[in-house]
């Protein structure tokens, strides 16, 4: 029986999706639910500073949304998980978010945590977006696809 959602697995996520048995995102109707994203760069390296990690997260989030036929303007909700000095990180996150997501602002919850699943990660962000039309790309309802 097919699942009630479609998976969104951009080509650059295929290996990680298979290794860790997760989908970077799933789509249920017009709703796109994005898994937690850490701040690795395009080569998979994790910069040591919060700002670079946060900027990489928004770049990755944008790529996943594009694969689903959506944009950062379609983000309705963000959750951010912070390791370290959460007060300074929240201020920096707000500054970066303001350059990437235009008003009207999505809901946002920022939480301080002691560690994340990727060593050296200072931030992880998950999101929910609402898209207007089914996107093109590597969306699949095949459970083996992601």
MDTraj code that builds the backbone (N, CA, C; nanometers):
import mdtraj as md
import numpy as np

residues = "UNK UNK UNK UNK UNK UNK UNK UNK UNK UNK UNK UNK UNK UNK UNK UNK UNK UNK UNK UNK UNK UNK UNK UNK UNK UNK UNK UNK UNK UNK UNK UNK UNK UNK UNK UNK UNK UNK UNK UNK UNK UNK UNK UNK UNK UNK UNK UNK UNK UNK UNK UNK UNK UNK UNK UNK UNK UNK UNK UNK UNK UNK UNK UNK UNK UNK UNK UNK UNK UNK UNK UNK UNK UNK UNK UNK UNK UNK UNK UNK UNK UNK UNK UNK UNK UNK UNK UNK UNK UNK UNK UNK UNK UNK UNK UNK UNK UNK UNK UNK UNK UNK UNK UNK UNK UNK UNK UNK UNK UNK UNK UNK UNK UNK UNK UNK UNK UNK UNK UNK UNK UNK UNK UNK UNK UNK UNK UNK UNK UNK UNK UNK UNK UNK UNK UNK UNK UNK UNK UNK UNK UNK UNK UNK UNK UNK".split()
xyz = np.array([
    [0.0841, -0.1173, 0.0000],
    [0.0000, 0.0000, 0.0000],
    [0.0892, 0.1244, 0.0000],
    [0.0595, 0.2218, -0.0867],
    [0.1419, 0.3428, -0.0906],
    [0.1252, 0.4253, 0.0370],
    [0.2314, 0.4969, 0.0691],
    [0.2269, 0.5851, 0.1871],
    [0.1479, 0.7107, 0.1531],
    [0.0932, 0.7780, 0.2551],
    [0.0105, 0.8964, 0.2292],
    [0.0930, 1.0237, 0.2077],
    [0.2211, 1.0085, 0.1803],
    [0.3075, 1.1231, 0.1545],
    [0.4077, 1.0869, 0.0470],
    [0.4681, 1.1883, -0.0096],
    [0.5758, 1.1674, -0.1065],
    [0.7060, 1.2161, -0.0454],
    [0.8130, 1.1464, -0.0755],
    [0.9429, 1.1858, -0.0223],
    [1.0106, 1.2839, -0.1163],
    [1.0932, 1.3697, -0.0581],
    [1.1702, 1.4670, -0.1349],
    [1.3162, 1.4419, -0.1005],
    [1.3902, 1.3916, -0.1983],
    [1.5301, 1.3569, -0.1775],
    [1.6122, 1.4189, -0.2899],
    [1.6655, 1.5408, -0.2689],
    [1.7529, 1.5987, -0.3706],
    [1.8718, 1.5054, -0.3953],
    [1.9265, 1.5038, -0.5171],
    [2.0378, 1.4134, -0.5487],
    [2.1535, 1.4205, -0.4491],
    [2.1841, 1.5379, -0.3989],
    [2.2969, 1.5511, -0.3060],
    [2.2691, 1.4857, -0.1701],
    [2.1444, 1.4477, -0.1427],
    [2.1070, 1.3851, -0.0153],
    [2.0874, 1.2343, -0.0276],
    [2.0967, 1.1815, -0.1481],
    [2.0628, 1.0405, -0.1699],
    [2.1442, 0.9460, -0.0810],
    [2.2748, 0.9615, -0.0755],
    [2.3585, 0.8709, 0.0044],
    [2.3242, 0.8806, 0.1529],
    [2.3129, 1.0027, 0.2057],
    [2.2793, 1.0201, 0.3474],
    [2.1395, 0.9664, 0.3765],
    [2.0471, 0.9872, 0.2848],
    [1.9111, 0.9380, 0.3022],
    [1.9096, 0.7861, 0.3149],
    [1.9870, 0.7199, 0.2324],
    [1.9933, 0.5734, 0.2372],
    [2.0675, 0.5259, 0.3619],
    [2.1799, 0.5909, 0.3945],
    [2.2605, 0.5493, 0.5104],
    [2.1819, 0.5632, 0.6403],
    [2.1162, 0.6780, 0.6583],
    [2.0481, 0.7063, 0.7850],
    [1.8979, 0.6763, 0.7814],
    [1.8498, 0.6245, 0.6686],
    [1.7101, 0.5844, 0.6523],
    [1.6132, 0.6962, 0.6890],
    [1.6293, 0.8085, 0.6222],
    [1.5386, 0.9216, 0.6440],
    [1.5177, 0.9950, 0.5123],
    [1.4165, 1.0779, 0.5087],
    [1.3928, 1.1656, 0.3946],
    [1.4229, 1.3080, 0.4377],
    [1.4967, 1.3827, 0.3567],
    [1.5204, 1.5229, 0.3904],
    [1.3901, 1.6012, 0.4046],
    [1.2877, 1.5571, 0.3305],
    [1.1566, 1.6212, 0.3416],
    [1.0503, 1.5253, 0.2904],
    [0.9285, 1.5487, 0.3356],
    [0.8130, 1.4783, 0.2811],
    [0.7064, 1.5816, 0.2490],
    [0.6221, 1.5449, 0.1535],
    [0.5132, 1.6336, 0.1145],
    [0.3812, 1.5615, 0.1375],
    [0.2919, 1.6307, 0.2082],
    [0.1567, 1.5821, 0.2325],
    [0.0642, 1.6897, 0.1768],
    [0.0064, 1.6650, 0.0612],
    [-0.0742, 1.7679, -0.0038],
    [0.0139, 1.8873, -0.0362],
    [-0.0234, 2.0044, 0.0138],
    [0.0558, 2.1252, -0.0088],
    [0.1574, 2.1505, 0.1011],
    [0.1596, 2.0655, 0.2032],
    [0.2504, 2.0849, 0.3162],
    [0.3810, 2.0082, 0.2934],
    [0.4924, 2.0773, 0.3144],
    [0.6252, 2.0186, 0.3013],
    [0.6890, 2.0229, 0.4394],
    [0.7244, 1.9053, 0.4912],
    [0.7848, 1.8950, 0.6236],
    [0.9313, 1.8601, 0.6039],
    [1.0203, 1.9482, 0.6511],
    [1.1637, 1.9338, 0.6285],
    [1.2311, 1.8830, 0.7549],
    [1.3098, 1.7763, 0.7392],
    [1.3874, 1.7195, 0.8502],
    [1.4876, 1.8212, 0.9019],
    [1.5453, 1.7906, 1.0173],
    [1.6494, 1.8762, 1.0720],
    [1.7684, 1.8862, 0.9776],
    [1.8175, 2.0073, 0.9607],
    [1.9311, 2.0362, 0.8730],
    [2.0421, 2.0935, 0.9595],
    [2.1621, 2.0391, 0.9466],
    [2.2788, 2.0971, 1.0127],
    [2.3565, 2.1795, 0.9109],
    [2.4546, 2.2541, 0.9592],
    [2.5224, 2.3543, 0.8783],
    [2.6405, 2.3087, 0.7953],
    [2.6363, 2.1872, 0.7426],
    [2.7449, 2.1404, 0.6560],
    [2.7437, 2.2178, 0.5241],
    [2.8619, 2.2359, 0.4674],
    [2.8726, 2.3030, 0.3382],
    [2.8486, 2.2029, 0.2255],
    [2.8597, 2.2483, 0.1013],
    [2.8310, 2.1640, -0.0150],
    [2.9210, 2.0413, -0.0228],
    [3.0401, 2.0490, 0.0351],
    [3.1327, 1.9356, 0.0333],
    [3.1148, 1.8455, 0.1560],
    [3.0225, 1.8797, 0.2445],
    [2.9970, 1.7994, 0.3632],
    [3.0771, 1.8410, 0.4849],
    [3.1598, 1.9445, 0.4712],
    [3.2373, 1.9938, 0.5847],
    [3.1536, 2.0813, 0.6763],
    [3.1869, 2.0783, 0.8028],
    [3.1136, 2.1564, 0.9021],
    [3.2023, 2.2697, 0.9508],
    [3.1717, 2.3954, 0.9123],
    [3.2539, 2.5071, 0.9595],
    [3.2476, 2.5182, 1.1118],
    [3.3508, 2.5742, 1.1741],
    [3.3536, 2.5807, 1.3206],
    [3.2685, 2.6931, 1.3803],
    [3.2231, 2.7886, 1.2975],
    [3.1523, 2.9043, 1.3524],
    [3.0020, 2.8992, 1.3259],
    [2.9278, 2.9583, 1.4178],
    [2.7820, 2.9562, 1.4125],
    [2.7290, 3.0236, 1.2867],
    [2.7794, 3.1405, 1.2522],
    [2.7272, 3.2156, 1.1370],
    [2.7361, 3.1343, 1.0085],
    [2.8507, 3.0741, 0.9831],
    [2.8666, 2.9936, 0.8605],
    [2.7717, 2.8748, 0.8606],
    [2.7579, 2.8098, 0.9760],
    [2.6650, 2.6971, 0.9837],
    [2.5217, 2.7427, 0.9554],
    [2.4814, 2.8549, 1.0122],
    [2.3451, 2.9051, 0.9913],
    [2.3226, 2.9417, 0.8443],
    [2.4187, 3.0066, 0.7835],
    [2.4042, 3.0423, 0.6419],
    [2.3953, 2.9169, 0.5553],
    [2.4765, 2.8156, 0.5866],
    [2.4705, 2.6898, 0.5118],
    [2.3342, 2.6225, 0.5276],
    [2.2784, 2.6313, 0.6462],
    [2.1465, 2.5713, 0.6693],
    [2.0424, 2.6355, 0.5796],
    [2.0419, 2.7663, 0.5697],
    [1.9432, 2.8319, 0.4843],
    [1.9651, 2.7984, 0.3372],
    [2.0901, 2.7828, 0.2954],
    [2.1191, 2.7425, 0.1576],
    [2.0651, 2.6025, 0.1313],
    [2.0861, 2.5122, 0.2262],
    [2.0359, 2.3751, 0.2126],
    [1.8841, 2.3718, 0.2161],
    [1.8249, 2.4472, 0.3072],
    [1.6794, 2.4544, 0.3162],
    [1.6210, 2.5030, 0.1842],
    [1.6821, 2.6041, 0.1278],
    [1.6349, 2.6569, -0.0004],
    [1.6441, 2.5511, -0.1105],
    [1.7518, 2.4736, -0.1137],
    [1.7687, 2.3685, -0.2145],
    [1.6617, 2.2603, -0.2004],
    [1.6329, 2.2217, -0.0773],
    [1.5293, 2.1198, -0.0543],
    [1.3937, 2.1731, -0.0979],
    [1.3634, 2.2962, -0.0614],
    [1.2364, 2.3558, -0.1012],
    [1.2252, 2.3676, -0.2529],
    [1.3336, 2.4071, -0.3181],
    [1.3319, 2.4166, -0.4641],
    [1.3011, 2.2817, -0.5270],
    [1.3578, 2.1755, -0.4712],
    [1.3325, 2.0399, -0.5206],
    [1.1839, 2.0053, -0.5090],
    [1.1182, 2.0631, -0.4097],
    [0.9755, 2.0378, -0.3865],
    [0.8856, 2.1376, -0.4580],
    [0.9451, 2.2297, -0.5334],
    [0.8656, 2.3290, -0.6040],
    [0.8236, 2.4455, -0.5162],
    [0.8993, 2.4726, -0.4110],
    [0.8663, 2.5810, -0.3179],
    [0.9886, 2.6721, -0.3001],
    [0.9706, 2.7784, -0.2220],
    [1.0783, 2.8725, -0.1935],
    [1.0803, 2.9039, -0.0443],
    [1.1802, 2.9774, -0.0028],
    [1.1860, 3.0208, 0.1377],
    [1.0642, 3.1050, 0.1755],
    [1.0020, 3.1719, 0.0790],
    [0.8816, 3.2499, 0.1075],
    [0.7642, 3.1613, 0.1472],
    [0.7723, 3.0320, 0.1196],
    [0.6649, 2.9396, 0.1542],
    [0.6801, 2.8798, 0.2938],
    [0.7884, 2.9134, 0.3640],
    [0.8113, 2.8587, 0.4979],
    [0.7096, 2.9178, 0.5947],
    [0.6377, 2.8284, 0.6630],
    [0.5358, 2.8701, 0.7596],
    [0.5840, 2.8541, 0.9033],
    [0.6817, 2.7643, 0.9250],
    [0.7265, 2.7360, 1.0606],
    [0.8723, 2.6924, 1.0602],
    [0.9482, 2.7416, 1.1588],
    [1.0877, 2.7022, 1.1790],
    [1.1063, 2.6585, 1.3236],
    [1.1888, 2.5571, 1.3424],
    [1.2359, 2.5178, 1.4749],
    [1.3877, 2.5162, 1.4670],
    [1.4529, 2.5820, 1.5626],
    [1.5996, 2.5818, 1.5639],
    [1.6485, 2.5289, 1.6978],
    [1.7542, 2.4479, 1.6903],
    [1.8121, 2.3827, 1.8072],
    [1.9565, 2.4277, 1.8174],
    [1.9933, 2.4916, 1.9290],
    [2.1201, 2.5608, 1.9450],
    [2.2073, 2.4966, 2.0522],
    [2.3348, 2.4742, 2.0173],
    [2.4354, 2.4276, 2.1135],
    [2.5265, 2.5464, 2.1419],
    [2.5412, 2.5835, 2.2678],
    [2.6290, 2.6954, 2.3022],
    [2.5512, 2.8121, 2.3586],
    [2.6041, 2.9313, 2.3373],
    [2.5458, 3.0545, 2.3904],
    [2.4199, 3.0911, 2.3127],
    [2.3073, 3.0435, 2.3605],
    [2.1830, 3.0591, 2.2847],
    [2.1434, 3.2051, 2.2654],
    [2.1680, 3.2911, 2.3625],
    [2.1255, 3.4312, 2.3473],
    [2.1973, 3.4998, 2.2325],
    [2.3287, 3.4837, 2.2215],
    [2.4001, 3.5454, 2.1091],
    [2.3643, 3.4749, 1.9784],
    [2.3441, 3.3432, 1.9849],
    [2.3070, 3.2700, 1.8639],
    [2.1695, 3.3130, 1.8132],
    [2.0756, 3.3353, 1.9029],
    [1.9427, 3.3776, 1.8602],
    [1.9488, 3.5120, 1.7899],
    [2.0277, 3.6045, 1.8434],
    [2.0423, 3.7354, 1.7778],
    [2.1015, 3.7188, 1.6382],
    [2.2050, 3.6371, 1.6272],
    [2.2696, 3.6149, 1.4974],
    [2.1752, 3.5420, 1.4014],
    [2.1010, 3.4451, 1.4525],
    [2.0054, 3.3712, 1.3703],
    [1.8982, 3.4647, 1.3148],
    [1.8486, 3.5556, 1.3991],
    [1.7484, 3.6528, 1.3540],
    [1.8052, 3.7380, 1.2401],
    [1.9289, 3.7848, 1.2541],
    [1.9910, 3.8660, 1.1494],
    [2.0008, 3.7896, 1.0175],
    [2.0449, 3.6647, 1.0234],
    [2.0599, 3.5833, 0.9026],
    [1.9229, 3.5508, 0.8428],
    [1.8293, 3.5124, 0.9280],
    [1.6943, 3.4801, 0.8822],
    [1.6305, 3.5981, 0.8101],
    [1.6562, 3.7186, 0.8593],
    [1.5985, 3.8389, 0.7985],
    [1.6482, 3.8614, 0.6561],
    [1.7678, 3.8117, 0.6251],
    [1.8210, 3.8283, 0.4893],
    [1.7699, 3.7202, 0.3944],
    [1.7097, 3.6139, 0.4480],
    [1.6697, 3.5006, 0.3643],
    [1.5187, 3.4816, 0.3529],
    [1.4444, 3.5210, 0.4569],
    [1.2992, 3.5025, 0.4570],
    [1.2335, 3.6385, 0.4748],
    [1.1514, 3.6745, 0.3754],
    [1.0823, 3.8036, 0.3804],
    [0.9574, 3.7963, 0.4669],
    [0.9128, 3.9114, 0.5209],
    [0.7853, 3.9122, 0.5928],
    [0.6732, 3.8718, 0.4960],
    [0.5727, 3.8161, 0.5396],
    [0.5284, 3.7839, 0.6723],
    [0.6153, 3.6731, 0.7302],
    [0.6447, 3.6854, 0.8578],
    [0.7375, 3.5934, 0.9219],
    [0.6703, 3.4609, 0.9574],
    [0.7446, 3.3514, 0.9438],
    [0.6912, 3.2217, 0.9870],
    [0.6928, 3.2120, 1.1393],
    [0.6245, 3.1139, 1.1918],
    [0.6395, 3.0854, 1.3346],
    [0.7822, 3.0370, 1.3557],
    [0.8324, 3.0514, 1.4786],
    [0.9701, 3.0106, 1.5057],
    [0.9837, 2.9747, 1.6523],
    [1.0450, 2.8611, 1.6778],
    [1.0789, 2.8184, 1.8121],
    [1.2281, 2.7921, 1.8166],
    [1.2987, 2.8583, 1.9083],
    [1.4420, 2.8365, 1.9270],
    [1.4660, 2.7686, 2.0610],
    [1.5410, 2.6586, 2.0584],
    [1.5621, 2.5777, 2.1781],
    [1.7107, 2.5555, 2.2002],
    [1.7557, 2.5690, 2.3245],
    [1.8928, 2.5357, 2.3597],
    [1.9038, 2.3880, 2.3924],
    [2.0049, 2.3218, 2.3368],
    [2.0279, 2.1790, 2.3616],
    [2.1748, 2.1580, 2.3971],
    [2.2058, 2.0433, 2.4565],
    [2.3447, 2.0172, 2.4943],
    [2.4282, 1.9621, 2.3802],
    [2.3652, 1.8891, 2.2878],
    [2.4385, 1.8408, 2.1710],
    [2.3417, 1.7992, 2.0627],
    [2.3963, 1.7846, 1.9416],
    [2.3179, 1.7401, 1.8268],
    [2.3793, 1.6106, 1.7747],
    [2.3138, 1.5481, 1.6792],
    [2.3578, 1.4195, 1.6279],
    [2.4819, 1.4230, 1.5415],
    [2.5262, 1.5418, 1.5028],
    [2.6470, 1.5560, 1.4214],
    [2.7517, 1.6277, 1.5067],
    [2.8645, 1.5621, 1.5355],
    [2.9686, 1.6253, 1.6170],
    [3.0140, 1.7583, 1.5560],
    [3.0193, 1.8619, 1.6386],
    [3.0604, 1.9941, 1.5926],
    [2.9473, 2.0826, 1.5448],
    [2.8278, 2.0256, 1.5286],
    [2.7133, 2.1059, 1.4854],
    [2.6694, 2.1964, 1.5993],
    [2.6541, 2.3239, 1.5698],
    [2.6093, 2.4223, 1.6678],
    [2.4621, 2.4570, 1.6508],
    [2.4032, 2.4131, 1.5390],
    [2.2665, 2.4508, 1.5048],
    [2.2049, 2.3428, 1.4168],
    [2.0783, 2.3166, 1.4408],
    [1.9991, 2.2319, 1.3527],
    [1.8640, 2.2994, 1.3361],
    [1.8109, 2.2992, 1.2146],
    [1.6849, 2.3663, 1.1853],
    [1.5933, 2.2705, 1.1100],
    [1.4687, 2.2623, 1.1548],
    [1.3649, 2.1914, 1.0802],
    [1.2585, 2.2939, 1.0421],
    [1.1776, 2.2602, 0.9428],
    [1.0816, 2.3583, 0.8924],
    [0.9586, 2.2900, 0.8345],
    [0.8545, 2.3698, 0.8206],
    [0.7339, 2.3299, 0.7492],
    [0.7044, 2.4421, 0.6510],
    [0.6751, 2.4038, 0.5273],
    [0.6401, 2.5021, 0.4246],
    [0.5069, 2.4626, 0.3628],
    [0.4404, 2.5598, 0.3026],
    [0.3158, 2.5358, 0.2317],
    [0.3369, 2.5827, 0.0883],
    [0.3321, 2.4882, -0.0040],
    [0.3552, 2.5189, -0.1450],
    [0.2226, 2.5231, -0.2191],
    [0.2226, 2.5974, -0.3264],
    [0.0984, 2.6141, -0.4023],
    [0.0775, 2.5076, -0.5091],
    [0.1863, 2.4531, -0.5634],
    [0.1720, 2.3557, -0.6723],
    [0.2741, 2.2447, -0.6534],
    [0.2402, 2.1259, -0.6986],
    [0.3323, 2.0138, -0.6883],
    [0.4572, 2.0434, -0.7687],
    [0.5722, 2.0296, -0.7043],
    [0.6993, 2.0611, -0.7685],
    [0.7495, 1.9504, -0.8578],
    [0.8498, 1.9852, -0.9341],
    [0.9187, 1.8873, -1.0161],
    [1.0415, 1.8425, -0.9404],
    [1.1060, 1.7423, -0.9872],
    [1.2299, 1.6989, -0.9253],
    [1.2204, 1.5576, -0.8762],
    [1.2901, 1.5297, -0.7706],
    [1.3041, 1.3937, -0.7219],
    [1.2070, 1.3662, -0.6074],
    [1.0801, 1.3833, -0.6361],
    [0.9768, 1.3532, -0.5376],
    [0.9244, 1.2136, -0.5703],
    [0.9109, 1.1315, -0.4695],
    [0.8714, 0.9937, -0.4937],
    [0.7828, 0.9426, -0.3819],
    [0.6838, 0.8633, -0.4162],
    [0.6044, 0.7969, -0.3137],
    [0.6569, 0.6562, -0.2897],
    [0.7628, 0.6198, -0.3587],
    [0.8252, 0.4886, -0.3420],
    [0.8990, 0.4850, -0.2098],
    [0.8601, 0.3975, -0.1161],
    [0.9264, 0.3966, 0.0148],
    [1.0752, 0.3623, 0.0051],
    [1.1189, 0.2994, -0.1030],
    [1.2599, 0.2689, -0.1214],
    [1.3390, 0.3905, -0.1658],
    [1.2697, 0.4973, -0.2109],
    [1.3381, 0.6165, -0.2613],
    [1.3838, 0.7077, -0.1509],
    [1.3454, 0.6886, -0.0311],
    [1.3897, 0.7776, 0.0748],
    [1.3040, 0.7616, 0.1898],
])
top = md.Topology()
chain = top.add_chain()
for i, resn in enumerate(residues, 1):
    res = top.add_residue(resn, chain, resSeq=i)
    for name in ("N", "CA", "C"):
        top.add_atom(name, md.element.get_by_symbol(name[0]), res)
traj = md.Trajectory(xyz[None], top)
